[in-house]
Amino acid sequence: MSRGTCAEINLSALKHNLDIARSNTQAKVMAVIKANAYGHGMVEVARALASCDGFAVATINEGMDLRESGVYQPILILEGFNCRDDLRMVYAYDLQCVIHSEHQIEILEKNKTADRSKNIKVWLKIDSGMHRLGFSLKEVQAMFQRLNDCNSVQQPVHVMTHLACADDKNSTYTTEQLSIFNDSLSTLAVDASANISIANSAGLLAWPEAHQNTHWVRPGIMLYGSSPIIDNNAEKYKLQAVMTLKSEVIAIHNFNKGDSIGYGQSYVCDQDTRVATIAIGYGDGYPRHAQTGTPVLINNKQYPLIGRVSMDMITVDVSKGKDINIGDEVVLWGEELSADVIAEHANTISYALFCGVTQRVPYTYSHAN
Ligand SMILES: Cc1ncc(COP(=O)(O)O)c(C=O)c1O
């Protein structure tokens, strides 16, 4: 028997969010579904987003799983390959690769495939300021040339970059990155048929100049219904929450003023308090650092979490709740209580909340509107 803790995935909301992405750009959409589609279930999400022009994942294994599940659209591996064995899988599974390091180019140069039909499609990554992966303005021309000279690379070579601060509309860094990217691009003899890609969700929604003249956008978090922009909520962009994390009340107790609740006595009742215990904890992916006061929805009304989050349970002050009973439905985040709000109370981001839901939690998929 399940203890009532589950993650409900609303695939209609997912499709709606894809429509929002499309309505903001002319570019093709490569849905970012790495890390199990940000914890939402990679294969189910890919199937629901079948109208996408392509998908991006981080690893070759993710790309292989997608192909094996029948996904036929282009699949881009954002970290590319690291060794020759990886490269064999890239060919076998028809995966596109980001090329971000000279090490990868050396592997390609040693790979003397005679069969031109088997050449791989690559995206040269320019480091315009993230300083994580990619080639600097100084290196990029030589690397581009080597890729073009490589027999095992399909022509043309496509070009991309990634934005570090697009979530902050007040930061000047995105403009600087765009300028570095454009400067780098202008040093390359990029084929007219090559594809260019810059924008993640934040770039797509807040920086038109990051996708106006590009061919592909790479939204992730907005597809799952979270706001990618600091200080703007998801509603502003008409995004709908895809995941609802639910549980149930498993105990209710009355405590006296001065009684402490949970580990470390971190919460002490400042008055007589009615406390509901909910069957969810960090063992399920509820954030360990959610603070006292984090909202929890019980029967559609908000109540404050009190005390420390434990592995299997949390405790909630329901003194103001009239009719709360064992078995009542609890929503930890979802359409009525944004994961962005919970993330703020736990000093984290919604990406981490979604990715953190553990295998103990059963998932259900629906097309509810
Ligand atoms: C290279 C790249 N592009 C696009 C994305 C999607 O970003 P977001 O989820 O913020 O839209 C990511 C996510 O980490 C990424 O690493």
The ligand as an SDF file (V2000), in Angstrom:
LIG
                    3D

 16 16  0  0  0  0  0  0  0  0999 V2000
   23.4870   24.0270  -22.2140 C   0  0  0  0  0  0  0  0  0  0  0  0
   22.1220   24.1830  -21.6350 C   0  0  0  0  0  0  0  0  0  0  0  0
   21.1440   24.6940  -22.3990 N   0  0  0  0  0  0  0  0  0  0  0  0
   19.8910   24.8650  -21.9260 C   0  0  0  0  0  0  0  0  0  0  0  0
   19.5740   24.5320  -20.6260 C   0  0  0  0  0  0  0  0  0  0  0  0
   18.1670   24.7710  -20.1160 C   0  0  0  0  0  0  0  0  0  0  0  0
   18.1830   25.7440  -19.1070 O   0  0  0  0  0  0  0  0  0  0  0  0
   16.8330   26.1980  -18.3780 P   0  0  0  0  0  0  0  0  0  0  0  0
   16.3500   24.9830  -17.6570 O   0  0  0  0  0  0  0  0  0  0  0  0
   17.2620   27.2550  -17.4380 O   0  0  0  0  0  0  0  0  0  0  0  0
   15.9130   26.6330  -19.4300 O   0  0  0  0  0  0  0  0  0  0  0  0
   20.5610   24.0020  -19.7910 C   0  0  0  0  0  0  0  0  0  0  0  0
   20.2350   23.6730  -18.4060 C   0  0  0  0  0  0  0  0  0  0  0  0
   21.0040   23.5520  -17.5250 O   0  0  0  0  0  0  0  0  0  0  0  0
   21.8680   23.8210  -20.3100 C   0  0  0  0  0  0  0  0  0  0  0  0
   22.8530   23.3180  -19.5530 O   0  0  0  0  0  0  0  0  0  0  0  0
  1  2  1  0
  2  3  1  0
  2 15  2  0
  3  4  2  0
  4  5  1  0
  5  6  1  0
  5 12  2  0
  6  7  1  0
  7  8  1  0
  8  9  2  0
  8 10  1  0
  8 11  1  0
 12 13  1  0
 12 15  1  0
 13 14  2  0
 15 16  1  0
M  END
$$$$
